[in-house]
Every structure is written in structure tokens, then in C-alpha cells.
Amino acid sequence: MLAIVHLALWVSGRMRYHGAWACAWMLYAARLVVISIFLVTRQPVWLFAHQAITGFTALFLLWAALLFSREIRWRPVYLLLPLAALGWAWVSVMGMRNMAVAGTSSAALMSAVSLWTGVVYWRTARERGSPGARMLAWTFWLWGLHHLDYPLLRGLGSSVLYGVFVDVLFIVVAALGALSMVAADSRRALAERTQQLEELTRLVLHAQEEERRRLARELHDEAGQALTVVKIELDLAGRTETGALVGRVLDQIRNVSRMLRPSVLDDLGLEPALVALTQDFEHRTGIRVDRELALSGASVPEEVQVAIYRMVQEALTNVARHSGARRALVKVTRGAEGVEIVIEDNGKGAVASPTPHMGLLGMRERVTELGGSFRVVTHPQEGFRIEASLPQGVKG
């Protein structure tokens, strides 16, 4: 069963240590079958097979530990260990035909490799703080000591039930420890990946704002000024219709420039920028926006200001596109722990969708990236409400 579990995990994730564990437990099962055949037939060839498989099993368990803890790479020199185990099994069983030597050497090999495996897992536990690795370390140390009682406490074929019971107990504990260790390592890798994604998101948002700032400046300073000159020359030449057309294009460029990066946000600050944004929204859509802005005297970092502005901008865009509302509220105030933001409308509220709304995902990403909280409260026909809280100090 353990072999099947690890084989399935290896197939799904291609982690080499799962493949090594699968091979080890398959060999262990084969070892039990072979020793049973030997006890019935008493033919030395089965004892030789048992000794060889015992060595291979111990080495595969050690190899799985090394793969997990060190991600060690295969080298041809490592073949010397299984070849040595195979050669000694042949010499002791088929050459000397000494059952005592064969049994003692097999137990010593299993004990040494098991203790070595325990050392590997103990190092892993110390480095990663893994309870599963610590459990495996103790399991293999005790299992290694247990192997020594084969030649010391039992004669050939005696106390079989005792040995089987103890081995099964160690196998169960080793399986639980291995699965616990792998799960903990997966959680750690997921946490690291999440942290990397958060950092990447922060860099992408920063680059996006810088690009918007650059494009807005280019549109305003280059294209805007050039079109202004063209309009003036057309007006002076009496070509008023063409001048009016250029004027409309100039207004559109200015609107796009303001949407990309409003100059009022850089020049006057967040509160005047929000006033300008909501007034422009009212003018374009006919939807009334009530404002509650109370940030006077508050020192808000630029990253937080940009996040608030983009969130209000995106939320109002959603109101115009999806809500069917005639009225909205934008509330941005200074709270006890930072800046509190509320945007709500009196529209039709939530509509079931199989995919998440990209605008909401973007808002949530901006807020959580800065260490804030984000919440959506909505019901069909009862409007849509977005609540967020952002710290005035930027998350490190």
C-alpha cells in the first residue's frame, strides 16, 4: 500500500524521493515474500535473495532521505554500495554457506544504514523545523537498533511474530512521518511561492504606475502641445471646422492622460484628485456621486494614495458598466488604524458569475499587497458595497 501511495505521488509530481520510497517499500514487500519462501524450502538461493533485497531496501530508504533533504544528484560511484551488498550476500550465503554470518551481516547492514538514514532526517528536522522529519529520525534510529536483536536474541526462524509486529509498527510510523514531512515541506514551498508572487505583484503594480505616468506625460507634453499648436494655426487660417475636430481630439487625449495618471494627484494630493475624479464621472455618466472625504492633515504615502485612487476609479467604472445605479457614494476617511474606504451604489447588486471579476481581483490585490483588508458586501437588487482599509504606513 505504501509503495502504491508513493508511486502515485511520484507519477503526479515527479518528485524523485517519492520514486525512491516507492522502490524501497516494494523491495521490502518482496523481502518478506522471499524470506517466507526460504523458511519453507530452506534453499540457500532464497536466503541469498533475501540478503540482497534487504541491502537494496535499506539503501533505497537512505537514498530517499538524501533526495528529500539534500536533493542529491546521482553519480555512478553510488553503484558501488548496492554491488557491495550483492557481493557480500553471495559470499556469505552461497560461498561460506554460514547462516549465522549471513544473518549477522544482514542485520548489521540494515542497522548501519537505518542509523545513517536517521542522521539525515535529524539534520533535515534541524534545518527546516519539521516535526515529520524528527519523527522519522527517531523511527530509523530505533529501527536501526532493533535490527541488531536479530542475531542477539533470536535463532533462525524463531520469534517471527515478534519481529513482524515490530517491523510493521516501524513501517506505520515511518509512513506517517514521511507523509507529514512532505505535507509540511509542501506548505513551506507554497508559502515561499506566495511570498514571491506578492513581491512580483508589487513590482508589476509599481512598473504599471510608472508606465502610466510616462504615457500620461508624453500625451500631455508632446502630443497635447503639438495638437494645440496645430489647432491654433488652423484657427488662424480660418479652418474652424478642422480646428474644432482637432480640439475634440485634444480633449480626448487630455481625458486619456488624466485617466492614466491625473496630474492633480501629483500636484495637489489625493483628496483633490478624488474630487476631480468623481466630478468627471458625474459629468460623463449622469450618476450622482456623494463624497465623504476627510484626509486633511493625514500623511498618506504615495503608494497608498495611488492604490486608493485606482480602487475608486475601478469601482466607479464598474458602477457605470454593470450596476444600473443612479447614485453612488465614495467615502475615504482617516480611521484609527489607517485610511478607510467605502464605495457603494444603489444598483442591482451581485450577479452570479462562474468567473471572478478582474476589476475586483485587481482592487483586492492592490489592497492586500499593502497590508490592508478588502471586503465586498452585496446582494441582488440591494446594491454593491466595497469596503477596504489601508495602513498609512506601507507594508514592508
C-alpha positions in Angstrom: 0.0 0.0 0.0 2.8 2.4 0.9 4.5 1.6 -2.4 1.3 2.4 -4.3 0.8 5.7 -2.5 4.4 6.9 -3.1 4.2 5.7 -6.7 1.0 7.7 -7.3 2.7 10.7 -5.7 5.7 10.3 -7.9 3.6 10.0 -11.1 1.6 13.1 -10.2 4.5 15.3 -9.1 7.7 13.6 -10.4 9.4 14.1 -7.1 12.4 11.7 -7.1 12.1 11.0 -3.4 8.6 9.6 -3.9 10.1 7.2 -6.5 12.8 6.1 -4.1 10.3 5.5 -1.3 8.1 3.5 -3.7 11.0 1.3 -4.8 12.1 0.8 -1.1 8.6 -0.3 0.1 8.2 -2.6 -3.0 11.5 -4.2 -2.2 10.5 -4.5 1.5 7.4 -6.4 0.5 9.5 -8.6 -1.8 11.9 -9.2 1.1 9.0 -10.6 3.2 7.9 -12.9 0.4 11.4 -14.2 -0.2 12.2 -15.0 3.5 8.8 -16.8 3.8 9.8 -19.0 0.8 13.2 -19.7 2.4 11.6 -20.7 5.7 9.5 -23.2 3.8 12.1 -24.6 1.3 15.4 -23.9 3.2 17.1 -23.4 -0.2 20.1 -21.1 0.1 19.3 -19.3 -3.1 16.2 -17.7 -1.4 18.3 -16.7 1.6 20.7 -15.1 -0.8 17.9 -13.2 -2.5 16.6 -12.1 0.9 20.0 -10.8 1.9 20.4 -8.9 -1.4 16.9 -7.4 -1.2 17.5 -6.4 2.4 20.5 -4.4 1.4 18.8 -2.8 -1.5 15.8 -1.8 0.7 18.0 -0.1 3.3 19.9 1.8 0.6 16.7 2.9 -1.2 15.4 4.3 2.2 18.7 6.1 2.7 18.6 7.4 -0.9 15.0 8.7 -0.4 16.1 10.6 2.7 19.1 12.1 0.9 16.9 13.1 -2.1 14.4 14.8 0.2 16.9 16.6 2.4 19.7 17.4 0.0 18.2 16.9 -3.5 21.4 14.9 -4.1 22.3 14.1 -7.7 23.0 10.6 -8.9 26.6 9.6 -9.5 27.8 6.3 -11.0 30.1 5.8 -7.9 27.0 5.2 -5.8 26.5 1.9 -7.6 29.4 0.5 -5.5 27.2 0.3 -2.4 24.4 -2.0 -3.9 27.1 -4.0 -5.7 29.0 -4.5 -2.4 25.8 -5.6 -0.7 25.0 -8.0 -3.5 28.6 -9.4 -3.5 28.6 -9.9 0.2 25.3 -11.6 0.2 26.6 -14.1 -2.4 29.9 -14.7 -0.4 28.2 -15.2 2.9 25.3 -17.4 1.7 26.4 -19.2 -1.4 30.2 -19.1 -0.7 30.7 -19.7 3.0 27.2 -21.1 3.5 27.3 -19.8 7.0 23.8 -18.8 8.1 25.0 -17.1 11.3 27.4 -14.9 9.3 24.7 -14.2 6.7 22.1 -13.2 9.3 24.5 -11.2 11.4 25.9 -9.3 8.4 22.5 -8.6 7.1 21.3 -7.2 10.4 24.5 -5.1 10.8 24.0 -3.6 7.3 20.3 -2.8 8.0 21.2 -1.3 11.3 24.1 0.9 10.0 22.1 2.2 7.0 19.0 2.8 9.2 21.0 4.8 11.7 22.6 6.8 8.9 19.1 7.5 7.5 18.1 8.7 11.0 21.0 11.1 11.0 19.9 12.5 7.6 16.4 13.1 8.8 17.6 14.7 12.0 19.6 17.2 10.0 16.5 17.9 8.0 14.5 18.4 11.1 17.0 20.9 12.5 17.3 22.8 9.2 13.5 23.0 8.4 11.9 22.6 11.8 9.9 19.7 10.5 8.1 17.5 13.1 7.7 14.8 10.5 11.5 14.7 9.8 12.1 14.5 13.6 9.6 11.6 13.8 11.5 9.8 11.0 14.9 10.4 12.7 13.7 8.7 15.9 12.0 6.0 13.9 15.0 5.0 11.9 17.3 5.2 14.9 15.1 2.8 16.9 14.6 0.7 13.9 18.4 0.5 13.4 18.9 -0.7 17.0 16.0 -3.1 16.6 17.8 -4.8 13.6 20.6 -5.8 16.0 18.4 -8.0 18.0 18.1 -10.5 15.1 21.4 -12.2 15.8 21.5 -11.4 19.5 18.0 -12.5 20.7 16.7 -15.0 18.1 17.7 -18.1 16.5 16.9 -18.8 12.8 13.2 -18.7 12.3 12.2 -18.2 16.0 10.2 -15.3 17.3 8.9 -14.5 13.8 5.7 -12.9 15.1 7.7 -10.5 17.4 9.9 -9.4 14.5 7.0 -8.9 12.1 5.0 -6.9 14.7 7.8 -4.5 15.5 8.7 -4.1 11.8 5.1 -3.3 10.9 5.0 -0.8 13.8 8.1 1.0 12.5 6.8 0.9 8.9 3.5 2.6 10.0 5.3 5.3 12.0 7.8 5.9 9.1 4.9 6.2 6.7 3.1 8.8 8.9 6.4 10.7 9.4 7.1 10.7 5.7 3.7 12.0 4.7 3.8 14.6 7.5 7.2 15.8 6.4 6.2 16.0 2.7 3.0 17.9 3.6 5.0 20.4 5.8 7.5 20.9 3.1 4.7 21.5 0.5 3.2 24.1 2.8 6.6 25.8 3.2 7.2 25.8 -0.5 3.7 27.2 -1.0 4.3 30.0 1.5 7.6 30.8 -0.3 5.8 30.8 -3.6 3.1 33.1 -2.3 5.6 35.5 -0.9 7.4 35.5 -4.3 4.1 36.2 -6.1 3.3 39.0 -3.7 6.7 40.6 -4.4 6.2 40.1 -8.1 2.7 41.7 -7.9 4.2 44.7 -6.1 6.8 45.2 -8.8 4.3 44.8 -11.5 2.0 47.4 -10.0 4.9 49.8 -9.5 6.0 49.3 -13.1 2.4 49.8 -14.3 2.1 53.1 -12.4 5.5 54.3 -13.7 4.5 53.4 -17.3 1.1 55.2 -16.9 2.9 58.2 -15.5 5.3 58.2 -18.5 2.5 57.8 -21.1 0.4 60.5 -19.4 3.4 62.9 -19.5 4.1 62.0 -23.2 0.5 62.5 -24.2 0.2 65.8 -22.3 3.6 67.3 -23.1 4.2 66.0 -26.6 1.0 65.1 -28.3 -1.1 67.6 -26.4 1.2 70.5 -27.1 1.6 69.6 -30.8 -2.1 69.4 -31.3 -2.6 72.7 -29.5 -0.2 74.3 -32.0 -2.0 72.7 -34.9 -5.4 73.9 -33.6 -4.1 77.5 -33.2 -2.7 77.5 -36.8 -5.9 76.1 -38.2 -8.0 78.7 -36.3 -5.7 81.5 -37.6 -6.0 80.1 -41.1 -9.8 80.2 -40.8 -10.3 76.5 -41.0 -12.5 76.4 -37.9 -14.2 73.1 -38.6 -10.9 71.3 -38.9 -9.7 73.2 -35.8 -12.8 72.1 -33.9 -12.1 68.5 -34.9 -8.5 68.8 -33.6 -9.9 70.4 -30.5 -12.1 67.3 -29.8 -9.1 65.0 -30.4 -7.1 67.2 -28.0 -9.8 66.9 -25.3 -9.8 63.1 -25.7 -6.1 63.0 -25.3 -6.3 65.1 -22.2 -9.0 62.8 -20.8 -6.9 59.7 -21.5 -3.9 61.4 -19.9 -5.9 62.2 -16.8 -7.1 58.6 -16.6 -3.6 57.2 -17.0 -2.1 59.4 -14.3 -4.0 62.5 -13.1 -1.6 65.4 -12.7 -3.8 66.7 -9.8 -2.8 63.6 -7.8 0.9 64.5 -8.1 0.4 68.3 -7.8 -2.3 68.7 -5.1 -2.7 65.3 -3.4 -5.3 62.6 -3.0 -8.4 64.4 -1.8 -8.4 67.0 -4.7 -7.7 64.1 -7.2 -10.7 62.2 -5.8 -12.9 65.3 -6.1 -11.9 65.7 -9.7 -12.3 62.0 -10.5 -15.9 61.9 -9.1 -16.9 65.2 -10.7 -15.7 63.9 -14.1 -17.5 60.7 -13.5 -20.8 62.5 -12.8 -20.3 64.7 -15.9 -19.7 61.6 -18.2 -22.3 59.2 -16.8 -25.0 61.3 -15.2 -24.7 59.2 -12.0 -24.6 61.3 -8.9 -21.7 60.7 -6.5 -21.9 61.7 -2.9 -18.4 62.3 -1.4 -17.2 62.0 2.2 -13.6 62.8 2.1 -11.7 63.5 5.3 -8.0 63.3 4.8 -6.8 66.8 5.7 -3.7 66.7 7.7 -3.2 63.0 7.1 0.2 61.9 5.9 -0.5 59.2 3.3 2.4 57.5 1.4 2.3 57.8 -2.4 1.8 54.0 -2.8 -1.3 54.2 -0.6 -2.6 57.3 -2.4 -2.2 55.6 -5.8 -4.0 52.4 -4.5 -6.9 54.4 -3.2 -7.3 56.4 -6.3 -7.1 53.3 -8.6 -9.6 51.5 -6.4 -12.1 54.3 -6.5 -11.5 54.7 -10.3 -12.1 51.0 -10.9 -15.1 50.8 -8.6 -16.8 53.8 -10.3 -16.1 52.2 -13.7 -17.9 49.1 -12.5 -20.8 51.2 -11.3 -21.2 52.7 -14.7 -20.9 49.5 -16.6 -22.7 46.9 -14.5 -24.8 48.3 -11.7 -27.6 50.3 -13.3 -27.4 52.6 -10.4 -28.4 56.3 -10.3 -26.4 57.2 -7.2 -23.1 56.2 -5.6 -21.1 57.0 -2.5 -17.4 57.4 -2.2 -16.2 57.6 1.4 -12.5 58.0 2.1 -11.6 58.9 5.7 -8.8 58.6 8.2 -9.5 55.9 10.8 -7.8 54.6 13.9 -5.5 52.3 12.1 -5.2 53.9 8.7 -7.4 55.0 5.8 -10.9 53.6 5.5 -12.5 53.4 2.0 -16.1 52.7 1.1 -17.6 52.7 -2.4 -21.3 51.8 -2.8 -24.2 52.2 -5.2 -27.9 51.7 -5.2 -27.9 49.4 -8.3 -28.9 45.8 -8.9 -26.2 44.3 -6.8 -24.4 41.0 -7.3 -25.0 38.8 -10.3 -23.8 35.2 -10.1 -20.8 34.6 -12.4 -18.7 31.5 -12.9 -15.5 33.6 -13.1 -14.2 36.2 -10.7 -14.4 39.9 -11.8 -11.0 41.0 -12.9 -11.6 44.5 -11.6 -12.4 43.2 -8.1 -9.3 41.0 -8.2 -7.1 43.9 -9.1 -8.5 46.0 -6.3 -8.1 43.2 -3.8 -4.5 42.6 -4.9 -3.6 46.3 -4.5 -5.1 46.4 -1.0 -3.6 43.2 0.3 -0.2 43.9 -1.2 0.0 47.0 1.0 -1.1 45.0 4.1 -4.7 46.1 4.1 -8.1 44.4 4.2 -10.7 44.2 1.4 -14.4 43.1 1.6 -17.3 43.1 -0.8 -20.9 43.3 0.6 -23.6 42.8 -1.9 -27.0 41.1 -2.5 -29.2 41.0 -5.6 -31.3 44.2 -6.0 -29.7 45.7 -2.9 -26.7 47.5 -4.3 -23.0 46.8 -4.3 -20.6 47.9 -1.5 -16.8 47.7 -1.3 -15.0 48.2 2.0 -11.3 48.5 2.4 -8.8 49.5 5.0 -5.3 50.6 4.2 -2.5 51.3 6.7 -0.9 54.8 6.4 2.5 53.1 6.6 3.4 50.9 3.7 3.8 47.2 4.4 7.4 46.1 4.3 
